[in-house]
Amino acid sequence: MTDVTARTKSILLVGVGGQGTILASKVLSVGLMRAGCDVKMSEIHGMSQRGGSVTTHVKFGRKVYSPVINAREADILVSFEKVEAARWLYNLKSGGMLVVNDYEIHPLSVLTGEAKYPDEIINKLKTRVPNTISFNAGQIAEGLGSIKAQNIVLLGALVKGMKLDNLDWFKVLKDIIPPKFYELNVKAFSAGAAQL
C-alpha cells in the first residue's frame, strides 16, 4: 500500500436519502484516521427524508484544512444511485475514479409520469470516465439479506479500488455498526471488495 497521507485526496459520496451514504462516509473516515490521515468530513442532507440528494465530502491527507470539494476537485466520486452519478459528475477531476451503484430509485417526477428515467446512464458514464467501477450493490445486498447493506457493499469496492484493503476494516465496522448488524456488514464489505 502506498502512503495514504502523501497528498490530500477528495472523495465525494452521493446518494438518495435512506441509502446509508452518511454511515458509509463515517466508516471510511474512521478507517482513514486509523491509517494515520488527517480527515475532514462534511455532510449535506438536503431533502434526504423525502428521497432527495445526500452528499458527503471526505478529504484526507497529512493536513486537511477544509472538507469542501469544489467542481472538478474530487479524486473519487462514489454514487449510491446512477442518476446521482450523472448529477454530480461535474465534481470529478479529469482522470478521477467513479464508483457507481447500478441501481435505480425513481424520483417523484418519474413516479407520477411527468419525467422519464434516463436510459443507458452507466454506458454514458463509462464513456466520460474510463476509470469506472459499476455493479448493482442493491442486488448484492438483497442477496445477503438486506437492501440496507448496499452502502457497505459500495464501501468495500471503494476501499479495494483505493488499494486500502490491507487495513483492518472489519475492526472499524465492529466499532461503528450495532452488533446485531455486524456479520451482515462484514459480508457486504467483502462482497463489494470482491467486485474488483
C-alpha contacts under 8 A as a table, 3 or more apart, distances in Angstrom:
res1	aa1	res2	aa2	distance
1	M	4	V	7.97
1	M	163	K	6.37
1	M	164	L	6.69
1	M	166	N	7.64
3	D	6	A	5.45
4	V	7	R	7.44
4	V	35	A	7.47
4	V	36	G	7.96
4	V	37	C	7.01
4	V	61	G	6.67
5	T	8	T	6.90
5	T	36	G	7.15
5	T	37	C	5.53
5	T	38	D	7.86
5	T	60	F	7.19
5	T	61	G	4.15
5	T	62	R	4.80
6	A	61	G	6.44
6	A	62	R	6.72
7	R	61	G	5.36
7	R	62	R	6.71
8	T	59	K	6.68
8	T	60	F	5.38
8	T	61	G	4.16
8	T	62	R	6.81
8	T	63	K	7.38
8	T	64	V	6.86
9	K	59	K	5.59
9	K	60	F	5.51
9	K	61	G	6.39
9	K	74	A	7.48
9	K	75	D	6.17
10	S	57	H	7.33
10	S	58	V	5.82
10	S	59	K	4.47
10	S	60	F	6.70
10	S	69	I	6.79
10	S	73	E	7.11
10	S	74	A	4.86
10	S	75	D	5.26
10	S	76	I	6.57
11	I	57	H	6.15
11	I	58	V	5.13
11	I	59	K	6.29
11	I	74	A	5.59
11	I	75	D	6.00
11	I	76	I	4.79
11	I	77	L	5.89
11	I	78	V	7.38
12	L	55	T	7.02
12	L	56	T	5.87
12	L	57	H	4.87
12	L	58	V	6.33
12	L	69	I	7.31
12	L	74	A	6.22
12	L	76	I	6.34
12	L	77	L	4.91
12	L	78	V	6.17
13	L	21	T	6.70
13	L	25	S	7.32
13	L	55	T	5.62
13	L	56	T	5.09
13	L	57	H	6.53
13	L	58	V	7.97
13	L	77	L	5.98
13	L	78	V	4.66
13	L	79	S	5.91
13	L	80	F	7.71
14	V	21	T	6.76
14	V	53	S	7.07
14	V	54	V	5.69
14	V	55	T	4.42
14	V	56	T	6.46
14	V	77	L	7.66
14	V	78	V	6.23
14	V	79	S	4.89
14	V	80	F	6.18
14	V	81	E	7.86
14	V	84	E	6.52
14	V	85	A	7.34
14	V	88	W	7.58
15	G	19	Q	6.63
15	G	21	T	6.22
15	G	53	S	5.72
15	G	54	V	5.27
15	G	55	T	6.53
15	G	79	S	5.77
15	G	80	F	4.67
15	G	81	E	5.69
15	G	84	E	6.10
16	V	19	Q	5.94
16	V	21	T	7.90
16	V	48	S	6.47
16	V	51	G	5.53
16	V	52	G	5.46
16	V	53	S	4.69
16	V	54	V	5.53
16	V	80	F	7.28
16	V	81	E	7.08
16	V	84	E	7.79
16	V	105	I	7.92
17	G	20	G	7.54
17	G	21	T	7.93
17	G	45	H	7.61
17	G	47	M	7.43
17	G	48	S	3.92
17	G	49	Q	5.60
17	G	50	R	6.91
17	G	51	G	4.89
17	G	52	G	5.72
17	G	53	S	6.24
17	G	54	V	5.91
18	G	21	T	7.81
18	G	48	S	7.10
18	G	49	Q	7.13
18	G	51	G	7.33
19	Q	80	F	7.10
19	Q	148	K	6.66
19	Q	150	Q	7.51
19	Q	151	N	6.52
20	G	23	L	5.31
20	G	24	A	6.29
20	G	148	K	7.19
20	G	151	N	5.54
21	T	24	A	5.32
21	T	25	S	6.27
21	T	54	V	7.11
21	T	55	T	7.46
21	T	56	T	7.29
21	T	80	F	7.34
21	T	151	N	6.36
22	I	25	S	4.98
22	I	26	K	6.21
22	I	43	E	7.08
22	I	56	T	6.60
23	L	26	K	5.07
23	L	27	V	6.31
23	L	151	N	7.86
24	A	27	V	5.19
24	A	28	L	6.13
24	A	151	N	5.91
24	A	152	I	6.20
24	A	155	L	6.37
25	S	28	L	5.01
25	S	29	S	6.01
25	S	41	M	7.81
25	S	56	T	6.83
25	S	58	V	7.31
26	K	29	S	5.05
26	K	30	V	6.16
27	V	30	V	5.29
27	V	31	G	6.20
27	V	172	V	6.60
27	V	173	L	6.70
27	V	176	I	7.07
28	L	31	G	5.19
28	L	32	L	6.20
28	L	155	L	7.48
29	S	32	L	5.13
29	S	33	M	6.17
29	S	39	V	6.37
29	S	40	K	7.76
29	S	41	M	7.22
29	S	58	V	7.15
30	V	33	M	5.07
30	V	34	R	6.24
30	V	172	V	6.94
31	G	34	R	5.13
31	G	35	A	6.31
31	G	167	L	7.56
31	G	168	D	7.94
31	G	169	W	6.57
31	G	172	V	6.21
32	L	35	A	4.93
32	L	36	G	6.67
32	L	37	C	5.64
32	L	38	D	7.85
32	L	39	V	6.99
32	L	60	F	7.30
33	M	36	G	5.22
33	M	37	C	4.82
33	M	38	D	6.16
33	M	39	V	6.21
34	R	37	C	7.15
35	A	167	L	7.30
37	C	60	F	5.89
37	C	61	G	5.14
37	C	62	R	5.75
37	C	63	K	7.71
38	D	60	F	5.49
38	D	61	G	5.45
38	D	62	R	5.60
38	D	63	K	5.45
38	D	64	V	6.00
39	V	58	V	7.03
39	V	59	K	5.70
39	V	60	F	4.40
39	V	61	G	6.83
39	V	63	K	7.94
39	V	64	V	6.47
40	K	57	H	7.98
40	K	58	V	5.81
40	K	59	K	5.36
40	K	60	F	6.51
40	K	64	V	6.59
40	K	65	Y	7.62
40	K	66	S	6.46
40	K	67	P	4.91
41	M	56	T	6.99
41	M	57	H	5.51
41	M	58	V	4.53
41	M	59	K	6.57
41	M	67	P	5.36
42	S	56	T	5.64
42	S	57	H	5.11
42	S	58	V	6.69
42	S	67	P	5.85
42	S	68	V	7.14
43	E	54	V	7.56
43	E	55	T	5.90
43	E	56	T	4.29
43	E	57	H	6.31
44	I	54	V	5.83
44	I	55	T	5.25
44	I	56	T	6.18
45	H	48	S	5.33
45	H	53	S	6.91
45	H	54	V	4.75
45	H	55	T	6.66
46	G	52	G	6.32
46	G	53	S	6.01
46	G	54	V	6.10
47	M	50	R	5.52
47	M	51	G	6.61
47	M	52	G	4.54
47	M	53	S	6.56
47	M	54	V	7.76
48	S	51	G	5.29
48	S	52	G	4.56
48	S	53	S	5.91
48	S	54	V	5.95
49	Q	52	G	6.96
51	G	107	P	7.23
53	S	84	E	7.60
57	H	67	P	5.85
57	H	68	V	6.18
57	H	69	I	6.28
58	V	67	P	5.84
58	V	68	V	7.92
59	K	64	V	6.79
59	K	66	S	7.61
59	K	67	P	5.37
59	K	68	V	7.85
59	K	69	I	7.97
60	F	63	K	7.48
60	F	64	V	6.22
61	G	64	V	6.22
64	V	67	P	7.47
69	I	73	E	6.00
69	I	74	A	6.30
69	I	91	N	7.53
70	N	73	E	5.45
70	N	74	A	7.47
70	N	91	N	6.37
71	A	74	A	7.61
71	A	90	Y	5.96
71	A	91	N	4.16
71	A	92	L	7.07
71	A	93	K	7.84
72	R	90	Y	5.93
72	R	91	N	4.27
72	R	92	L	4.71
72	R	93	K	4.13
72	R	94	S	7.19
73	E	91	N	5.87
73	E	92	L	5.89
73	E	93	K	5.12
74	A	77	L	6.50
74	A	91	N	5.75
74	A	92	L	4.65
74	A	93	K	5.58
74	A	96	G	7.18
75	D	92	L	6.28
75	D	93	K	6.02
75	D	95	G	7.95
75	D	96	G	4.85
75	D	97	M	6.41
76	I	92	L	6.60
76	I	96	G	5.63
76	I	97	M	4.73
76	I	98	L	5.78
76	I	99	V	7.55
77	L	85	A	7.67
77	L	89	L	7.46
77	L	91	N	7.82
77	L	92	L	6.24
77	L	96	G	7.81
77	L	97	M	6.42
77	L	98	L	4.92
77	L	99	V	6.24
78	V	85	A	7.57
78	V	98	L	5.99
78	V	99	V	4.68
78	V	100	V	5.84
78	V	154	L	7.94
78	V	158	L	7.70
79	S	82	K	6.51
79	S	84	E	6.22
79	S	85	A	5.14
79	S	98	L	7.75
79	S	99	V	6.23
79	S	100	V	4.72
79	S	101	N	6.11
80	F	84	E	7.39
80	F	85	A	7.85
80	F	100	V	6.23
80	F	101	N	5.06
80	F	103	Y	7.52
80	F	151	N	7.16
80	F	154	L	7.58
81	E	84	E	5.43
81	E	85	A	6.66
81	E	100	V	6.88
81	E	101	N	5.40
81	E	102	D	6.67
81	E	103	Y	5.38
81	E	104	E	5.94
81	E	105	I	6.81
82	K	85	A	5.06
82	K	86	A	6.78
82	K	100	V	6.21
82	K	101	N	5.99
82	K	102	D	5.72
82	K	103	Y	6.05
82	K	104	E	6.47
82	K	121	I	6.85
82	K	122	I	7.08
83	V	86	A	5.15
83	V	87	R	6.21
83	V	104	E	7.58
83	V	118	P	7.75
83	V	121	I	7.14
84	E	87	R	4.85
84	E	88	W	6.14
85	A	88	W	5.43
85	A	89	L	5.76
85	A	100	V	6.69
85	A	125	L	7.98
86	A	89	L	5.24
86	A	121	I	7.53
86	A	125	L	7.09
87	R	90	Y	7.65
88	W	91	N	5.94
88	W	92	L	7.85
89	L	92	L	5.54
90	Y	93	K	7.86
92	L	96	G	6.04
92	L	97	M	7.81
93	K	96	G	5.31
95	G	129	V	7.43
95	G	130	P	7.93
95	G	131	N	7.38
96	G	129	V	7.46
96	G	131	N	6.91
97	M	129	V	7.26
97	M	131	N	5.07
97	M	132	T	5.93
97	M	133	I	7.83
98	L	129	V	6.96
98	L	131	N	6.33
98	L	132	T	4.65
98	L	133	I	6.14
99	V	132	T	5.89
99	V	133	I	4.74
99	V	134	S	6.01
99	V	154	L	7.65
99	V	157	A	7.78
99	V	158	L	6.79
100	V	132	T	7.44
100	V	133	I	6.27
100	V	134	S	4.97
100	V	135	F	6.96
101	N	134	S	5.96
101	N	135	F	5.59
101	N	136	N	5.31
101	N	137	A	5.65
101	N	138	G	7.51
101	N	154	L	7.26
102	D	122	I	7.14
102	D	134	S	6.15
102	D	135	F	5.21
102	D	136	N	4.50
102	D	137	A	7.11
103	Y	136	N	5.72
103	Y	137	A	7.29
103	Y	138	G	6.43
106	H	109	S	7.91
106	H	110	V	5.83
106	H	111	L	6.36
106	H	117	Y	7.00
107	P	110	V	5.47
107	P	111	L	6.36
108	L	111	L	4.91
108	L	112	T	6.04
109	S	112	T	5.36
109	S	113	G	6.25
109	S	114	E	5.07
109	S	115	A	5.35
109	S	116	K	7.97
110	V	113	G	5.06
110	V	114	E	5.87
110	V	115	A	4.72
110	V	116	K	5.43
110	V	117	Y	6.23
111	L	114	E	7.71
112	T	115	A	7.76
113	G	116	K	6.98
118	P	121	I	6.51
120	E	123	N	5.46
120	E	124	K	6.31
121	I	124	K	5.16
121	I	125	L	6.11
122	I	125	L	5.03
122	I	126	K	6.14
122	I	134	S	7.58
123	N	126	K	5.11
123	N	127	T	6.25
124	K	127	T	5.12
124	K	128	R	6.51
125	L	128	R	5.20
125	L	129	V	5.92
125	L	132	T	7.73
126	K	129	V	4.97
126	K	130	P	5.51
126	K	131	N	7.51
126	K	132	T	5.90
127	T	130	P	6.32
129	V	132	T	5.95
133	I	196	L	7.92
135	F	195	Q	7.62
136	N	139	Q	5.48
136	N	140	I	6.56
137	A	140	I	5.03
137	A	141	A	6.04
137	A	150	Q	5.08
137	A	151	N	7.71
137	A	153	V	5.90
137	A	154	L	6.34
137	A	192	G	7.43
138	G	141	A	5.11
138	G	142	E	6.13
138	G	147	I	5.59
138	G	148	K	7.98
138	G	149	A	7.82
138	G	150	Q	5.09
139	Q	142	E	5.12
139	Q	143	G	6.25
139	Q	147	I	7.36
140	I	143	G	5.10
140	I	144	L	6.46
140	I	150	Q	7.24
140	I	153	V	7.60
140	I	188	A	7.82
140	I	191	A	7.49
141	A	144	L	5.04
141	A	145	G	6.43
141	A	146	S	5.52
141	A	147	I	4.87
141	A	148	K	7.02
141	A	149	A	5.28
141	A	150	Q	5.05
141	A	153	V	6.95
141	A	188	A	6.47
142	E	145	G	5.07
142	E	146	S	4.79
142	E	147	I	4.62
142	E	149	A	7.93
143	G	146	S	7.37
144	L	184	L	7.07
144	L	187	K	7.40
144	L	188	A	7.17
145	G	184	L	7.67
146	S	149	A	5.81
147	I	150	Q	5.80
148	K	151	N	6.96
149	A	152	I	5.48
149	A	153	V	6.45
149	A	184	L	7.40
149	A	185	N	6.33
149	A	188	A	6.22
150	Q	153	V	4.87
150	Q	154	L	6.24
150	Q	188	A	7.17
151	N	154	L	5.24
151	N	155	L	6.23
152	I	155	L	4.72
152	I	156	G	6.11
152	I	185	N	6.30
152	I	188	A	5.70
152	I	189	F	5.25
152	I	192	G	7.46
153	V	156	G	5.24
153	V	157	A	6.59
153	V	185	N	7.96
153	V	188	A	4.66
153	V	189	F	4.82
153	V	190	S	7.34
153	V	191	A	6.16
153	V	192	G	4.20
153	V	193	A	7.50
154	L	157	A	5.16
154	L	158	L	6.17
154	L	189	F	7.49
154	L	192	G	5.69
155	L	158	L	4.95
155	L	159	V	6.09
155	L	189	F	6.51
155	L	192	G	6.94
156	G	159	V	5.27
156	G	160	K	6.24
156	G	188	A	7.41
156	G	189	F	4.28
156	G	190	S	6.15
156	G	191	A	7.17
156	G	192	G	4.47
156	G	193	A	4.50
157	A	160	K	5.15
157	A	161	G	6.00
157	A	189	F	7.56
157	A	192	G	4.51
157	A	193	A	4.32
157	A	194	A	7.28
157	A	195	Q	6.46
157	A	196	L	6.76
158	L	161	G	4.99
158	L	162	M	6.10
158	L	193	A	7.56
159	V	162	M	5.09
159	V	163	K	6.20
159	V	164	L	5.27
159	V	165	D	5.64
159	V	193	A	7.22
160	K	163	K	4.99
160	K	164	L	6.05
160	K	165	D	5.25
160	K	193	A	5.39
160	K	196	L	7.07
161	G	164	L	7.74
161	G	196	L	7.17
162	M	165	D	7.83
163	K	166	N	7.69
164	L	167	L	6.15
165	D	168	D	7.75
165	D	169	W	7.50
168	D	171	K	5.52
168	D	172	V	6.75
169	W	172	V	4.90
169	W	173	L	6.17
170	F	173	L	4.98
170	F	174	K	6.07
170	F	186	V	6.40
171	K	174	K	4.93
171	K	175	D	6.24
172	V	175	D	5.21
172	V	176	I	6.41
173	L	176	I	5.23
173	L	177	I	5.49
173	L	182	Y	6.98
173	L	185	N	7.48
173	L	186	V	7.50
174	K	177	I	5.65
174	K	178	P	7.55
174	K	179	P	7.12
174	K	182	Y	6.24
177	I	181	F	6.53
177	I	182	Y	5.91
178	P	181	F	5.68
178	P	182	Y	6.36
179	P	182	Y	5.07
179	P	183	E	7.98
180	K	183	E	7.48
181	F	184	L	5.47
181	F	185	N	6.29
182	Y	185	N	5.20
182	Y	186	V	6.22
183	E	186	V	5.08
183	E	187	K	6.31
184	L	187	K	5.22
184	L	188	A	6.15
185	N	188	A	4.77
185	N	189	F	5.98
186	V	189	F	5.19
186	V	190	S	6.19
187	K	190	S	5.16
187	K	191	A	6.01
188	A	191	A	5.07
188	A	192	G	6.20
189	F	192	G	5.20
189	F	193	A	6.29
190	S	193	A	5.11
190	S	194	A	6.14
191	A	194	A	5.06
191	A	195	Q	6.78
192	G	195	Q	5.44
192	G	196	L	7.89
193	A	196	L	6.09
